[in-house]
Amino acid sequence: MSITVHKANNIFLPSYRGRLTEGITYNPKNNTLLWVDIIVGEVHRVSLSDPTEATHEVLRFTSKDDEKYEESIGAIALTKDNDKLLLCCKYGIAIGSFVTQETSYILKYPGDLTKYRSNDGIVDPWGNLWIGTMSDFYVGGVETEGKLFHIDSQTLKVTTMLTNCQIPNGLAFSKDGKSFFWTDSKTFIISKFDYDHETNTLSNKREFVNTRKNAVSSILEGISSPEPDGFTMTDDEEIYGAIFSASKVVHYGPAGGDDVLEVFELPAASITSCIIAGNDTLYITSAQTHLDDASKCLPASNKEGDLGGFLFKVKLQKPVKAQVKNIWQGQV
């Protein structure tokens, strides 16, 4: 089959270059774009009405005296207050404010999580948080001990939904809330489950996308580890998915698998997540190639070679019905 490939080289916000940018989010209530830089524990926000250095805000989470390891922020969620976010951090869930620049934990994960950290997460249609944990950077390798948690927004009860994960990543719910999509990057698979909200149970797990054997594998030929990373979904259950280490975002139709509609090629190897703002613009995050060595990370002034760490902007060829991020319904 023939797959349309688009070159996407437009850097968004050229004055900024992060280290491991991820978790990109759009807030239509104030027309802002938000993302995290995981390793340095930062959340960034910029106005899409005036996307310049002047409207670029940064919220930082720093470690407290009783916390042994440096903080990180794997994912964020919108709340009922546009200036406050739910932060998925090293040890659990926190609230952060762009107004006061204050951050504080509201929940610590169960068990000994010194070896782990938050990665990707999402708020479900009922306002509860789903968040994956994985091996922290200092561990040195990815262990099969990650988990996917469900956190009730009203009681803060933590329920373990999945265990023995490697890199819990991109996730979404269908518009009716009856299907749940979830990625374990090191398996190269995006899975689809049936979901029962009344009993809070997942069932009927099946393969939705496999980057090593579905139609897109021909485009990824020669890439040793084409890991599906963060993704965004439309109301029609089409997925725009970042492929880490492959310089690509893949647009899948609602059937998944071989239903590949188009591919976007980026000038950075490590593509991490994407979001559709409005109905026709795709924003994409990426990571620098030397994540384990801050001294080798390049500044925004350097736009030669691999452009990992920059954000990219792509105008879609036709409008789509983009899913709007659900809002955390707990107290902030």
N, C-alpha and C positions, 0 to 999 in steps of 0.2 A: 504494500500500500504506500501511497505517496503522502508524506507529512510535510506541511508547510513550516518552514523554519524562518524566523525573523531575527535579524540582528538588532540588539537593543543596547545601545551605547550611551544613552543620555543619563549623565550623572545628575542626581537630584541633590540640591544643597551642596555645591562644590566646596564650600568652606569647611565642611565637616568630613572627617574620616575616622571611624571607630576601629575597634579591635575585633570584637565578635558581636556584630549587630544582629539582632533577632527580634522575634515577637512583635512584628509590626502591626499596628492597630490604627483604625480610623474612627474618629468620634464625629459623627455628622451633626451633633448638637452644637458644636462650636467650630466645626470644619478644621479640625487639627489632626495631624499625623503624629503618632507616638511609636517609639521603639525602645528596645533595651540594648545596652552593651553589656553582655552577660558577665564577663570576667571582671570588669572594673566596677560593677554594681551601680550602673547609671541608667536612668530613664530619660529619654529625650522627647521633646515636644516642639512642634513647629506649626505655625498657622499656614494652611494651604491658601488662604486669601492673600498672604504676603510671605511666601516661603523664603525668608532671608535670614541672615545672621541676627538681625534685630529681633526677630520673633522666636528665635531658637532658645528654648529653656532646657535646663538640666536639673534633674533631681538625683542626688547621690545617697546611697545607703552605705554607711560606714560601720565597721564592726564595733561592738561594745566591749568593755573590759572583760566581761565574763564569757566572751565567745572566742574560742581558740583559733578559728580559721577566718580568713578574710571573707567578707560578704560578696555575694553575687546575686543577680536578679535574672531568673530564667524566663519569666513571663509576667505580663501585667493584665489587669482586667479593669474595665470601666466601672464606675460606681454612679450613684445618684447625684453625686457632687462632681461637676466637670473638673475641678481642681484637685480631687483626691482619687487615688488609684489603689487597687489591690495589687500588692507586690508579692510575687512568688520567689522567695529568697533562699538562702543557704539552709536555714534551719526550719523554715515554715512560711507562714503567711503574715504579711505586714500591711499597714496602711501608710501611704506616703502622700504628702501634700506639696503641690507646687507653690502654694502661697506662703506657707510657713517654713518649707524645706525640712519639715520634721518627718521622721520615719519611726514606726514602732510596731513590734510584733503583736498580733492578736491571737496567734496560735503557733505552737511548735509541733512538728510532726511527731508521731509516736515512735518509740524505739531509739536506738543509737544511730543517729544520722550524721555523725562527724565525717563519715566517708562519702556522704552523698550530698546532693544539691537539687534544687528545683530545675526542671528544664521547661518543656512546653506545657501550656495549659489553656483552658477555655471555660467560659461560663455557659451553662446549659440553658435551654429555654425557660427553666423554672427559677433561674437566678442563682444556682449553686455552682461551685467551682470544681472542675476536674483538672488535676495537675499531676504530671509525671515526675518522678525523681530518678536520678542516675548517679553513677560514680562521679565524684568531684575531680577537678583537674589534677590535683596534687597526687591522686591515687596512682596515676601513671598508666592506667589502661581501663577499658570499659568492662565491668563485671556484669554477670547476668543476675543482678540482685536489685534492679530497679523496680519501682512500683507505680501504679496509677491509682491515685486517691480521688475519692469523691468527698467534698467538704460541704456540708449542709450550711446554707447561708444564715439560718435562724438559730441553730443550736451549736454550730461549729463542730458537729460530730464528724469524725474522719472514718470513712469506710474504704477499705482496700478493694479495688475493683479488679486489678490485674497484678500478678507478681511475675518474677523471673524475667523481667524486661532488661534490655540492654540500653537503648537510647529511646525512651518514650518521647514521641515527637508529634508532628502535625495531627490535629484532631478536629472533628466537627460533628454536628448533629444535622440530620435532614430537617427540612422545614417543619414537618409534622412531629418531630421529636422521636420518631419510632425507630430510626436507624442511627447508629453511631459509627463514625469512621475514626480510625486510630492507626498511628504509624509506630513501628519499632524499627528505627533506621538501619541497624546492623543486620536485620533479616532481609532488607530490601523490599519489604512488604508494607502496603497500606491495607489494613483489614477492615471489614465491615461486619457489624454486629446488629442483631435485633436488640432493642432496648425497651424495657418495661418500667415506666416512671413510677407506677404505684408500688412496685416491689423493689425498685432500684436495682435491677438485675440485667446483666448482659447475657446474650445467648446466641447460638447459631453463628459462630465466628466463621467467616470465609474470606478468601483472598480477593481483594478488590483490584489492587495494582501490585505487580511484581516487576521492578525495574531491571531484573536480570532475564526475564523470559517473555514479557509482553512486547507489544509492537515497538515501544520506544527503545528496546534493547539494541536494535540495530543502530540507532543514533548514538547510543552510549557505548558502542563497541570500542574496546581498547581502554576503557575506564575501569580500573580494577575494583573500585568500591563506589558504585553509583547509588549513594544512600538517599532515599526520599527523606526530605527534611520538613520544614514547616509548609503549610498550604492554606489556601483560602477556598471557600466553596460558594457556589451560587445557589439561588433558590431552586434551580433546576438540577441540583446535585452534580454540576460540573466542577471539577477540581483544577485549580492552578497550583501546581506543586513544585517547590524548589528541590533541585537535585544537588546535594552537596558533593563537591569534588568533580562536578561535571560541567560547570559554567552554564547551567540551563534551568529554565522554568518550563514545565510541561503542562499543557492544557488537555485534560482528559474529559471526555464526554461522560454522561451519566451511567454508562455501562461499565466504566473503568477498563482495566485490562488492555485490550487491543483498540479500544475506542479513544485513540489519540487524535486530537483535532489540530494542534499546532504546538510548536516549540519556540521558545525565546532563548537566544544565545547571548550571554553576557560576557564582558571583558574581565571576569573574575572567576577563578576556579570554584571557590567555596560559596555557593549560593545557599542562603539559610531560611528565608521566609518571604512571603509576599501578601499583599492585601489589595483589594480593589476599592478605591475611594470614589464615591459617586457611582456612576455606572459604566465608566469608560476609561479609567486610568489605573494601571497596575503599578504599584510601588514595591520594590524588591530590596531586601537587605543581603549583605554578604559579610564574609569574614576575611581577615588578613591571613596570609599563608603561614606565618610564624606565630601561632597562638601561644606556644609555650615559651616564647622569648620576647618580652616587651621591648627589649632594646633593638629588635629587628623590625618592629612595626613602623610603617611609613606614615609621614604626615600628609595632610590634605593637599599641600603644595606639590607633592610628587604624584604626577598622573601618568607615569610611565610603567610599562609592564603590566603585571597582574594588579587589577584595581580593587582587590578585596578590601573590605572595610567601608567602602562607599555605599550609598543608597542609589538606586536607579529608578527611572520613571519611564513607563511605556504607555503610549496612547493605543488603546485597543481599536481594532478595525471596525468593531460594531458594539453597540451598547449591550450590557449584560445585567441581569438581575442579581446584584451582589448581595450576599447575606450581610446583614448588619450585626455587629457584635452585641451579644446579650449583656445585660448589666447586672452586676453583683447586687443581690437584694438584701444583703446583711447591713448591719450598722457600720458607719464609717466615722 
